[in-house]
Amino acid sequence: MENIVNGFVISDKKEMLQLQRVKELLSASYWASNRSLDIIEKSIENSICFGVYFNGNQVGFARCVTDYATMYWLCDVIIDSNYRCLGLGKALMSAITEHDEIKPLFGLLATTDAQGLYEQFGFLTVDAGRYMRRGSAITSIV
């Protein structure tokens, strides 16, 4: 999957991810600031990942941990602070929620500050403004 939005590329190709850049982005977050490069690398190996790129440089990241059958956990959604307010968070969320392997699944996430973004993509608050879920279209596997 590859989407181009206003000159930015959003891709699920792991070979495009810039591991050191992902570490830098996550180091600026409240939830993963102390995560080691080894842990980040292992988490990428075991997830569907999304990168946002501009002129070959990674400016955003997100990943989904999934069983590919019933649910996914959306995590590590981040856009470089120099590229915020350009609609990239919305474009990234659109790419994730429309992704062929994610779209039919039940989604979960946790956030303390971005409920408004996630609500635009069907996530509902379920626990004191932190945990959110998004329903599944799956009723059976054919």
Contacts in CASP RR format, 6 or more apart in sequence:
PFRMAT RR
TARGET T0000
AUTHOR 0000-0000-0000
METHOD contacts of the structure
MODEL  1
MENIVNGFVISDKKEMLQLQRVKELLSASYWASNRSLDIIEKSIENSICF
GVYFNGNQVGFARCVTDYATMYWLCDVIIDSNYRCLGLGKALMSAITEHD
EIKPLFGLLATTDAQGLYEQFGFLTVDAGRYMRRGSAITSIV
1 10 0 8 1.000
1 11 0 8 1.000
1 12 0 8 1.000
1 95 0 8 1.000
1 99 0 8 1.000
1 100 0 8 1.000
2 9 0 8 1.000
2 10 0 8 1.000
2 11 0 8 1.000
2 12 0 8 1.000
2 13 0 8 1.000
3 9 0 8 1.000
3 10 0 8 1.000
3 11 0 8 1.000
3 91 0 8 1.000
3 95 0 8 1.000
4 10 0 8 1.000
5 87 0 8 1.000
5 88 0 8 1.000
5 91 0 8 1.000
6 86 0 8 1.000
7 54 0 8 1.000
8 52 0 8 1.000
8 53 0 8 1.000
8 54 0 8 1.000
8 59 0 8 1.000
8 86 0 8 1.000
8 88 0 8 1.000
8 91 0 8 1.000
9 52 0 8 1.000
9 53 0 8 1.000
9 54 0 8 1.000
9 56 0 8 1.000
10 50 0 8 1.000
10 51 0 8 1.000
10 52 0 8 1.000
10 53 0 8 1.000
10 91 0 8 1.000
10 92 0 8 1.000
10 95 0 8 1.000
11 50 0 8 1.000
11 51 0 8 1.000
11 53 0 8 1.000
12 48 0 8 1.000
12 49 0 8 1.000
12 50 0 8 1.000
12 51 0 8 1.000
12 95 0 8 1.000
12 99 0 8 1.000
14 44 0 8 1.000
14 49 0 8 1.000
16 51 0 8 1.000
16 53 0 8 1.000
16 58 0 8 1.000
17 44 0 8 1.000
17 49 0 8 1.000
17 51 0 8 1.000
17 58 0 8 1.000
17 61 0 8 1.000
18 57 0 8 1.000
18 58 0 8 1.000
19 37 0 8 1.000
19 40 0 8 1.000
19 41 0 8 1.000
19 44 0 8 1.000
20 37 0 8 1.000
21 57 0 8 1.000
21 58 0 8 1.000
22 40 0 8 1.000
22 44 0 8 1.000
22 58 0 8 1.000
22 61 0 8 1.000
23 35 0 8 1.000
23 37 0 8 1.000
23 40 0 8 1.000
25 58 0 8 1.000
25 60 0 8 1.000
25 61 0 8 1.000
25 78 0 8 1.000
25 80 0 8 1.000
26 32 0 8 1.000
26 33 0 8 1.000
26 35 0 8 1.000
26 40 0 8 1.000
26 61 0 8 1.000
26 76 0 8 1.000
26 78 0 8 1.000
27 33 0 8 1.000
27 35 0 8 1.000
28 78 0 8 1.000
28 81 0 8 1.000
29 76 0 8 1.000
29 78 0 8 1.000
30 112 0 8 1.000
31 76 0 8 1.000
32 40 0 8 1.000
32 76 0 8 1.000
35 43 0 8 1.000
43 63 0 8 1.000
43 76 0 8 1.000
44 63 0 8 1.000
46 65 0 8 1.000
47 63 0 8 1.000
47 64 0 8 1.000
47 65 0 8 1.000
47 66 0 8 1.000
48 63 0 8 1.000
48 64 0 8 1.000
48 66 0 8 1.000
48 72 0 8 1.000
48 99 0 8 1.000
48 101 0 8 1.000
48 102 0 8 1.000
49 61 0 8 1.000
49 62 0 8 1.000
49 63 0 8 1.000
49 64 0 8 1.000
50 61 0 8 1.000
50 62 0 8 1.000
50 63 0 8 1.000
50 64 0 8 1.000
50 92 0 8 1.000
50 95 0 8 1.000
50 96 0 8 1.000
50 99 0 8 1.000
51 58 0 8 1.000
51 60 0 8 1.000
51 61 0 8 1.000
51 62 0 8 1.000
51 92 0 8 1.000
52 58 0 8 1.000
52 59 0 8 1.000
52 60 0 8 1.000
52 61 0 8 1.000
52 79 0 8 1.000
52 83 0 8 1.000
52 88 0 8 1.000
52 91 0 8 1.000
52 92 0 8 1.000
53 59 0 8 1.000
53 60 0 8 1.000
54 83 0 8 1.000
59 79 0 8 1.000
59 80 0 8 1.000
59 82 0 8 1.000
59 83 0 8 1.000
59 88 0 8 1.000
60 78 0 8 1.000
60 79 0 8 1.000
60 80 0 8 1.000
60 83 0 8 1.000
60 88 0 8 1.000
60 92 0 8 1.000
61 76 0 8 1.000
61 77 0 8 1.000
61 78 0 8 1.000
62 74 0 8 1.000
62 75 0 8 1.000
62 76 0 8 1.000
62 77 0 8 1.000
62 78 0 8 1.000
62 92 0 8 1.000
62 96 0 8 1.000
63 74 0 8 1.000
63 75 0 8 1.000
63 76 0 8 1.000
64 72 0 8 1.000
64 73 0 8 1.000
64 74 0 8 1.000
64 75 0 8 1.000
64 96 0 8 1.000
64 99 0 8 1.000
64 102 0 8 1.000
65 72 0 8 1.000
65 73 0 8 1.000
65 75 0 8 1.000
66 72 0 8 1.000
66 73 0 8 1.000
66 101 0 8 1.000
66 102 0 8 1.000
66 105 0 8 1.000
68 101 0 8 1.000
68 105 0 8 1.000
69 105 0 8 1.000
69 138 0 8 1.000
69 141 0 8 1.000
70 105 0 8 1.000
70 106 0 8 1.000
70 136 0 8 1.000
70 138 0 8 1.000
71 105 0 8 1.000
71 106 0 8 1.000
71 107 0 8 1.000
71 108 0 8 1.000
71 136 0 8 1.000
72 102 0 8 1.000
72 105 0 8 1.000
72 106 0 8 1.000
72 107 0 8 1.000
72 108 0 8 1.000
73 107 0 8 1.000
73 108 0 8 1.000
73 109 0 8 1.000
74 96 0 8 1.000
74 107 0 8 1.000
74 108 0 8 1.000
74 109 0 8 1.000
75 109 0 8 1.000
75 110 0 8 1.000
77 89 0 8 1.000
77 92 0 8 1.000
77 93 0 8 1.000
77 109 0 8 1.000
77 114 0 8 1.000
79 88 0 8 1.000
79 89 0 8 1.000
79 92 0 8 1.000
89 117 0 8 1.000
90 117 0 8 1.000
90 120 0 8 1.000
93 117 0 8 1.000
93 118 0 8 1.000
93 120 0 8 1.000
93 121 0 8 1.000
94 121 0 8 1.000
96 102 0 8 1.000
96 121 0 8 1.000
97 103 0 8 1.000
97 121 0 8 1.000
97 122 0 8 1.000
97 134 0 8 1.000
103 137 0 8 1.000
104 136 0 8 1.000
104 137 0 8 1.000
104 138 0 8 1.000
105 136 0 8 1.000
105 138 0 8 1.000
106 133 0 8 1.000
106 134 0 8 1.000
106 135 0 8 1.000
106 136 0 8 1.000
106 138 0 8 1.000
107 123 0 8 1.000
107 133 0 8 1.000
107 134 0 8 1.000
107 135 0 8 1.000
107 136 0 8 1.000
108 131 0 8 1.000
108 132 0 8 1.000
108 133 0 8 1.000
108 134 0 8 1.000
109 118 0 8 1.000
109 123 0 8 1.000
109 131 0 8 1.000
109 132 0 8 1.000
109 133 0 8 1.000
110 130 0 8 1.000
110 131 0 8 1.000
110 132 0 8 1.000
111 118 0 8 1.000
111 130 0 8 1.000
111 132 0 8 1.000
112 129 0 8 1.000
112 130 0 8 1.000
115 123 0 8 1.000
115 125 0 8 1.000
115 129 0 8 1.000
115 132 0 8 1.000
118 132 0 8 1.000
119 125 0 8 1.000
119 132 0 8 1.000
121 134 0 8 1.000
122 134 0 8 1.000
122 135 0 8 1.000
123 132 0 8 1.000
123 133 0 8 1.000
123 134 0 8 1.000
124 132 0 8 1.000
124 133 0 8 1.000
124 134 0 8 1.000
125 131 0 8 1.000
125 132 0 8 1.000
126 132 0 8 1.000
126 133 0 8 1.000
END
